[in-house]
């Protein structure tokens, strides 16, 4: 199960790094493919997967509550660690994000390989629920440590703009509404989405591999390692206790544990750059957590699958 589910994902990430190193892809190609995946292919796949399934069975609220409390808990712990570890204000926003933001592309790929379409549907609904909250935490922290005096209305404007323009959230909401009121796609539309979905995950994983760089890892190793431990060890542990406390079992327990063990999102770099935080630390955290997540995800699959 572990080899079948994880090897294709990390194999494509490794291939993406090799293609970049061999000169078969470059930064311009990777930037374009990222935009295609983020704005077109991934939202289309989420809409298709969610929209084509009857919404009689929705993610239970106790599952959502357990995941939410886990994310908020690790967010508060990261704030304590910023003080304990002497993380500077310039590093704080990137460090905090690295502790709870997750790579949804890797998550979808692993869940598709291990749990099939029912797992993808439930994971899509989960990320549609949790991404707005994570954006709220990330933007608030980045603004707080930026040292800039930003009015409350401006903070809300930045957060709302980030949410309204997020294609993954919009795709999940559209998919839920479509599934609730229409439920099925005409065959020609269904076939079109199926072909688009075949492109999505390979292109996303190749882009992740091509974007990984080890240049900043040495300088930011200690901070990125601390963030990775919080993300891949402390968060899964806390998450497991909360999932069990909320009596979550079956497919939702498996999805929850995969979610908690995912590496840091590449979006950390983008948001850190936009709001004047340490992009070197963001890059280092993405690389290190992606490497170490093979261990955390393998352990999760041994214990819960």
C-alpha positions in Angstrom: 0.0 0.0 0.0 2.8 2.5 1.0 4.8 1.8 -2.2 1.8 1.8 -4.4 0.5 5.1 -3.0 3.6 7.1 -2.2 6.2 6.0 -4.8 4.3 7.4 -7.9 3.9 10.8 -6.1 7.5 11.2 -4.9 8.8 9.6 -8.1 7.2 12.3 -10.2 8.5 15.0 -7.8 12.0 13.6 -8.2 11.5 13.4 -12.0 10.5 17.1 -12.0 13.8 17.9 -10.2 15.8 15.9 -12.7 14.1 17.4 -15.7 15.0 20.9 -14.4 18.6 19.9 -13.7 18.9 18.3 -17.2 17.6 21.5 -18.8 14.4 19.9 -20.2 12.3 22.4 -18.2 13.1 25.9 -17.0 11.8 28.5 -14.7 9.5 30.0 -17.4 7.9 26.6 -18.1 7.5 25.8 -14.4 5.9 29.2 -13.7 3.5 28.7 -16.6 2.6 25.1 -15.6 2.0 26.3 -12.0 -0.5 28.9 -13.2 -2.3 26.3 -15.4 -2.6 23.9 -12.6 -3.6 26.4 -10.0 -6.1 28.4 -12.1 -7.4 25.8 -14.5 -6.7 22.1 -14.1 -6.8 21.6 -10.4 -10.0 23.6 -9.8 -11.6 21.8 -12.8 -10.6 18.4 -11.3 -12.0 19.4 -7.8 -15.3 20.7 -9.4 -15.6 17.5 -11.4 -14.8 15.1 -8.6 -17.1 16.8 -6.1 -19.9 17.9 -8.5 -20.4 14.5 -10.0 -21.2 12.8 -6.7 -24.5 13.1 -4.8 -24.1 15.3 -1.7 -26.2 13.0 0.5 -23.1 12.3 2.6 -21.3 15.4 3.6 -18.2 15.7 5.7 -19.4 15.5 9.3 -19.1 18.6 11.4 -17.2 16.8 14.1 -14.5 15.9 11.5 -14.3 19.6 10.5 -14.1 20.6 14.1 -11.2 18.2 14.9 -9.2 19.4 11.9 -9.9 23.0 12.7 -8.8 22.7 16.3 -5.7 20.9 15.3 -4.7 23.6 12.9 -5.5 26.4 15.4 -3.6 24.5 18.1 -0.4 24.2 16.0 -0.8 27.8 15.0 -0.8 28.9 18.7 2.2 26.5 19.4 4.1 28.0 16.5 3.6 31.5 18.0 5.1 30.2 21.3 8.0 28.7 19.4 8.7 32.0 17.7 9.5 33.5 21.1 11.3 30.4 22.5 13.5 29.8 19.4 14.4 33.5 18.9 12.7 33.7 15.5 13.0 37.2 14.2 10.0 39.3 13.1 11.3 39.0 9.5 11.3 35.2 9.7 8.1 34.8 11.9 5.5 34.9 9.1 7.3 32.3 7.0 8.0 30.1 10.0 4.4 30.2 11.2 3.0 29.3 7.8 5.4 26.4 7.5 3.9 24.8 10.6 0.3 24.4 9.2 0.0 25.2 5.5 -0.3 22.0 3.5 0.5 21.0 -0.1 -2.9 20.1 -1.5 -1.5 18.7 -4.8 0.5 16.0 -3.0 -2.5 15.3 -0.7 -4.9 14.8 -3.6 -2.4 12.5 -5.4 -1.8 10.3 -2.4 -5.5 10.1 -1.5 -6.5 9.3 -5.1 -3.9 6.5 -5.1 -4.9 5.1 -1.7 -8.6 5.9 -1.3 -9.9 6.5 -4.8 -12.6 9.0 -5.9 -14.6 8.8 -2.6 -11.5 10.0 -0.7 -10.8 12.8 -3.3 -14.3 14.1 -2.8 -14.1 14.2 0.9 -10.6 15.7 0.8 -11.8 18.3 -1.6 -14.6 19.3 0.7 -12.2 19.4 3.6 -9.7 21.8 1.9 -12.6 24.0 0.8 -13.5 24.3 4.5 -10.0 24.7 6.0 -8.2 26.9 3.4 -10.1 30.1 4.3 -9.2 29.6 7.9 -5.5 28.9 7.1 -5.4 32.1 4.9 -6.9 34.1 7.7 -4.2 32.9 10.2 -1.3 33.3 7.7 -2.2 36.8 6.5 -2.9 38.0 10.1 0.5 36.7 11.3 2.4 38.1 8.4 0.9 41.6 8.9 1.4 41.5 12.6 5.1 40.7 12.3 5.7 43.0 9.3 5.9 46.0 11.6 3.6 47.9 9.4 0.6 49.7 10.8 -2.3 48.2 8.8 -5.8 49.3 9.5 -8.3 46.6 10.5 -10.4 47.3 7.3 -7.3 46.9 5.2 -6.5 43.6 6.9 -10.0 42.3 6.1 -9.7 43.6 2.5 -6.4 41.6 2.0 -7.9 38.4 3.6 -11.2 38.6 1.7 -9.4 39.3 -1.6 -7.2 36.2 -1.0 -10.2 34.1 -0.3 -12.5 35.3 -3.1 -9.7 35.0 -5.7 -8.7 31.5 -4.5 -9.7 29.1 -7.3 -9.6 26.0 -5.1 -12.2 27.4 -2.7 -14.4 28.6 -5.5 -14.2 25.1 -7.2 -15.1 23.3 -4.0 -18.1 25.5 -3.4 -19.2 25.3 -7.0 -18.8 21.5 -6.9 -20.9 21.2 -3.7 -23.7 23.3 -5.1 -23.6 21.4 -8.4 -23.8 18.1 -6.6 -26.6 19.3 -4.4 -28.8 20.5 -7.2 -27.8 18.8 -10.5 -25.7 15.8 -9.5 -24.5 14.5 -12.8 -22.6 15.7 -15.9 -23.5 15.1 -19.5 -21.2 12.4 -20.9 -19.3 14.8 -23.2 -18.7 17.1 -20.3 -17.7 14.2 -18.0 -15.2 13.0 -20.6 -13.7 16.4 -21.0 -13.1 16.8 -17.3 -11.7 13.2 -17.2 -9.1 14.1 -19.8 -8.2 17.4 -17.9 -7.8 15.5 -14.7 -5.3 13.2 -16.3 -3.0 16.2 -16.9 -3.5 17.8 -13.4 -1.6 15.7 -10.9 1.4 14.7 -13.1 1.9 18.4 -14.1 1.5 19.6 -10.5 4.0 17.1 -9.1 6.6 17.8 -11.9 6.3 21.5 -11.1 6.8 20.9 -7.4 10.0 18.9 -8.1 11.3 21.5 -10.5 10.7 24.3 -8.1 12.6 22.7 -5.2 15.9 24.3 -4.5 18.5 23.5 -1.9 20.4 26.8 -2.1 18.8 28.3 1.0 18.6 25.2 3.1 22.0 25.5 4.8 21.4 29.0 6.1 17.9 28.4 7.3 18.3 24.8 8.4 17.6 25.1 12.1 14.4 27.2 11.7 13.1 25.1 8.8 13.8 21.9 10.8 11.9 23.3 13.8 9.0 24.2 11.5 9.1 20.7 9.8 9.0 19.0 13.2 6.0 21.0 14.2 4.3 20.3 10.9 5.1 16.6 10.5 5.4 15.3 14.0 3.5 17.6 16.5 0.6 18.3 14.2 -0.1 14.7 13.3 0.1 13.7 17.0 -2.2 16.5 18.1 -4.5 15.8 15.2 -4.7 12.1 16.0 -5.8 12.8 19.6 -8.5 15.3 18.4 -9.8 12.9 15.7 -10.1 10.1 18.3 -11.6 12.6 20.8 -14.3 13.5 18.2 -14.8 9.7 17.4 -13.7 10.0 13.8 -13.2 6.6 12.2 -13.0 5.0 8.7 -12.2 7.1 5.6 -12.3 10.4 7.5 -9.6 9.2 10.0 -7.4 8.2 7.1 -8.0 11.5 5.2 -7.3 13.4 8.4 -4.0 11.7 9.1 -2.8 12.2 5.5 -3.8 15.8 5.7 -1.8 16.3 8.9 1.3 14.6 7.5 1.5 16.6 4.3 4.5 18.9 3.6 4.4 22.6 3.7 2.6 24.4 0.8 4.6 26.1 -2.0 2.1 29.0 -1.5 4.2 29.9 1.6 6.9 31.4 -0.6 4.4 33.5 -2.6 2.6 35.0 0.4 5.9 35.6 2.3 7.2 37.5 -0.8 4.0 39.6 -1.0 4.0 40.6 2.7 7.7 41.1 3.3 8.7 38.0 5.2 11.7 35.7 4.8 11.4 33.9 1.4 14.7 32.0 2.0 13.2 30.4 5.1 9.9 29.7 3.2 11.9 28.0 0.4 14.0 26.0 2.9 10.9 24.8 4.8 9.2 23.7 1.6 12.2 21.6 0.6 12.9 20.1 4.0 9.3 19.3 4.8 8.8 17.7 1.3 11.7 15.4 1.9 10.7 14.5 5.4 7.1 14.1 4.6 7.9 10.8 2.9 8.6 9.4 6.4 5.5 11.0 8.1 3.2 9.9 5.3 4.7 6.3 5.3 4.2 6.0 9.0 0.6 7.3 8.7 -0.2 4.7 6.1 1.4 1.9 8.1 -0.7 2.9 11.2 -4.0 3.8 9.7 -4.4 2.0 6.4 
